[in-house]
Amino acid sequence: MKIVFLDASTLGDTPLDEIAALGELVTYPTSTREQALARVGDCDVLIINKVRVDAELLAAAPRLRLICEAATGVNNIDLDAAAARGIPVRNAAGYSTDAVVQSTFAHLLSLAGHSPYFDECVKSGRYSAGELFCDISHPYVELSGKTMGIIGLGTIGTKVAAVAEALGMRVIYYSTSGTSHSKAYPSVPLEELLAVSDAVSIHAPLNERTSGLIGAAQLRRMKPTAFLLNLGRGGIVDEKALAEAVDAGVIAGAALDVYVREPLPADNPLLQVKHPERFRFTPHTAWASREALLRLVHQVADNIRAAF
């Protein structure tokens, strides 16, 4: 059985031994469209992360018996075309929950706690040169007693809620599906959530209900002391509107791990702001802890074992 991984560099240096033990594993760091078409001709199992799989690619892979998505979302795969050829598609779910939750609070604690400022204060020598035993120029915000508004209370959102509660925060949520399934926390309309929350954290998929969900009008509903976090999907938040709102002090700050275009273009409005200290950015890495990557490889291997 030949297993082809078309964009293995998306998993970095994570060992693939468990997958290699199941057949002849051929990996490519990345694949252009033309390369992908040429590389799938004799594969039985195709592993991809962001490579687009459509009818043309499937036609170039006559031996293909299984598609493994090395991620949770399968929006890069034409599921109808795969089904028409009788090729099952298997994704990986839940492997990154703990990683994304941890990243969410790393961002929130950094924003609320002015972490970069205090770190630079000591490293630059300003603290050593000062007369006081402390620098109280930037009092930080306690999260206890504040309200966490979660957009999308799925597996990740539910765990974010639990951690927020442990920090003493009140939790409310908005259901992007329209189904308020949780009895543990109050479900509220989006307008109310934005108006009363001290931190708004997005953990929803990108679909017709969430695309452009947070724009200039929604940002104006938020408190000027509030933070917006998007660790869901790029496209849920209007990036230009967010850059302008944070710069103007409409809200206090924002943190993003996902973007409309990835990698983030150098001319994106988010990189042209006047107050970069009010932002926290990560390059779509919230999911990619060492442990999560190992769990992902294990799930892909399990999917192959289950199919054969």
Sequence and secondary structure as in RCSB ss.txt:
>XXXX:A:sequence
MKIVFLDASTLGDTPLDEIAALGELVTYPTSTREQALARVGDCDVLIINKVRVDAELLAAAPRLRLICEAATGVN
NIDLDAAAARGIPVRNAAGYSTDAVVQSTFAHLLSLAGHSPYFDECVKSGRYSAGELFCDISHPYVELSGKTMGI
IGLGTIGTKVAAVAEALGMRVIYYSTSGTSHSKAYPSVPLEELLAVSDAVSIHAPLNERTSGLIGAAQLRRMKPT
AFLLNLGRGGIVDEKALAEAVDAGVIAGAALDVYVREPLPADNPLLQVKHPERFRFTPHTAWASREALLRLVHQV
ADNIRAAF
>XXXX:A:secstr
 EEEETTGGGGTT   HHHHTTSEEEE S   HHHHHHHSTT SEEEESS  B HHHHHT TT  EEEESSS  T
TB HHHHHHTT  EE   STTHHHHHHHHHHHHHHHHHTHHHHHHHHHTTHHHH SSSS  SS     TT EEEE
E  SHHHHHHHHHHHHTT EEEEE TTS    SSS B  HHHHHHH SEEEE    STTTTT B HHHHHHS TT
 EEEE S TTSB HHHHHHHHHTTSSSEEEES  SSSS  TT GGGS S GGGEEE SS TT  HHHHHHHHHHH
HHHHHHH 
